[in-house]
Amino acid sequence: IIKEPDVRNTNTKYTVLSLKTNERILVTTEIFPEFKYKDEIKLTGKLETPENSPEFDYQRFLIKDNIRTVSYFPEIELLERKSFLIFQKILEIKEVLRSSTAAILPYPYAEILSAMMLGDTRSLPQFVKDIYNSVGISHLLAISGGHITIIAGILLALLQRTRLKKQSFYIILSILFFYIVLIGYPASAVRAGIMAGVLLLGKKL
């Protein structure tokens, strides 16, 4: 399992990398039993090509994540639970933040804040997406390189005015790494993180 599990109301979706073919498979299965990021599992079931509908090009939607195959409700056997403590702890923190947001804010404001801060758009209502699209500010609901640039800039400006100025390079890189993992390391954020690291290294040298 190469991504954070996408837990929904009635099912869970896992992005799985096949060790035999090196291809990604989107697996839809029951919520329980739960499997975790980096678990090595064995699937027994039918592999299918995603089906499009008249309203939605599902194949194109998945290809952007390099997924061309899906499997619905296969048998899943846990082979090995690999312990990546840092990643697991960060994902646990993300779940706490998500739950806290839902407890403090009513629907759909909690979902909007989660999308803006955590990159968690899976529970965002469609009518909210439509409103943001119609106004032309849908980019606010997606974590992008702009978020990483803003975070790095604010941290650099703050730390340059403290006694931690000399350690700012390591502090900012650590915080950026934490945040990129927290939001599920989308490609745009990873690219921005790399560029921010290069910029910070240039300032350090």
N, C-alpha and C positions, 0 to 999 in steps of 0.2 A: 504494500500500500504506500504510494508515493506522495499522497497529499492528505491534508486533514479531512477526515470523514465529513460528508455533507449530510447531517442528520435533519430529516424533515418530519412532518407530522405523522406520516404513515409508512415511511421507508427511509433507508439510508443509502447514499451513493458513495461508492469507493472508487477512486482512480487507482488502477492496478497496473504495474509494469510486468509483462510476461518475461520470465527469465529465459525462456526458450526462443522466443521470436523478437524480443526487445521492442514489442509494441505495447501501446497503452490500451487498456480496456476499461470502460465505464461499467461498473457492476452495480445494479440496483437490487437490494435485498431487504430483509426484515430489519427492524430497528435492533432487535435482540437476536442472538448474542452480539455484543459490541466488539469491534476490532479497532485497533489503534494504528496511528501513523507508524510506518516502518515495520509493521507485522508482516511476516512471511506466511502466506496462506496458500492452500490448494483449492482450486475451483473445479467443480464437476458440473457441467451444464452446457447449454447451447450458446454459441457465439453468433451474433447477428450483426448485420449492417444497420445502422440507425435509419429509421424510416421518417421521411419528411411528411408534413401535412400541408394542405393548401395555404394555411396561414403562417407556417413557420418552417424555415429551412434548418432542420435539426442537424443534418450532416455538416453543413457549413459552420454551424454554431460549435460543434464538437471539434472540427478540424483545427480551429484556432488554438486548441489545447493539444493538438497532435493526437486526437482520439478518433479512430475510424471503426471501432468495434464496440458493441455493447453486449451485456449479458444480464438477463432478468431472472432473479431469484434462483441462482445456482446453489448447489450444496457447497458450503465453505468449511474447510478444516484448517485450524490454526496449526502451522508447522513450527514456527519459532517466533517468540516475542523478543525482538531486539530492543535493547534498552538504550535510547538516546535521551539521557536525562535532561539535558538543556532544552531540547526541542519539546519534550513532554511537559516540562514545567512551564514553558512559555505558552503552550496550548492550554494548560490548566488555568493560567492567569487570564487568557483570552476568554475562557468559559465563565470565569468569575466576573469579568468586566461585562460580558454579554448579559449575564443573569442580573447583575446590579443595575444595568441600564433598563432592563425590562421591569425591574421592581420599582424604579424611581419614576420613570416616564410612562405615560399611557400610550396605547396603540393609536396611530402608527409612528409616533415621535421617537419611541425607543428604537424602532427598526431603522428610521432615518439616521439617527445618531450612530448606531452600530455600523451602518453602511459608510458613513463619512469618516469614522475614526478607526474602525476595525476591518474595513473592506468586506463586511459581512452583508452581502446583498441578497442572500438566498431567501430570507424571510420578508424582503421588501415587497409591499403590495404593488400590484401592477398599476393601480390608479395613481399611486405616488410617482412611479416611473414615468407615466404618461404626462403628468403635470409638469415634472421637471424637464421632460423632453420638449413640451410645447412652449415653455418659457426659454429654452435654450441653455439651461444650466445643469444638464444631466451629468456633466463632468464632475460636479460636486459630490455625486453619489459613488464615484469610483476612485479608489486610491491610485494615484499616478505619481510620476516622477516629481511633479510639483510639490506634493506633500513632503517628500524626502528632502527636497531643496529647502523648503521653508523650515523644516525641523533642524536641519544641519545649520542653516544660517542663524536661526535664533540661538541654538546652543553655542555656536562659535562666538556670537556677539556677547552672550552672557558670560561665558567662561573666560573670555579675554579680559574681563574686568575683575576677575577674582584671583586668589592665590593658586588656583588650579590651572592657570594659563599654560604652564609647561606640559601638563598632563591632558590638555584638552583634546589632542589628537586621539588618544586611546579611549577617552571617555565618550567622545562623539561617535567613534566607530562602534563601540560596544552598544550604545543606545540605538544606533541605526540598525545594527545586526538584530538586536532584540525586536525592534519595531517591524522590520521586514519579515522576520519569521512570524511575528504576531499576526500580520495581515495576510499570511499565506504566500509570501514571496512571489507576487505577480511579476511578470517580466519587466514591466515599466519601472517598478520600484527597485528591482535588482539592478537594472541598468543605471538608474539614478544613484543607487547606493555605491556602485563601483566608481562612477564619476565623482561623487562626493569624496570618496576615499582617495582618489587620485589628486583632487584639489587640496584636500587636507594634508596629504603627503607632500605636495608641492610647497604649501605654506610652512610645514614643519622643516623641510630641507632648506 
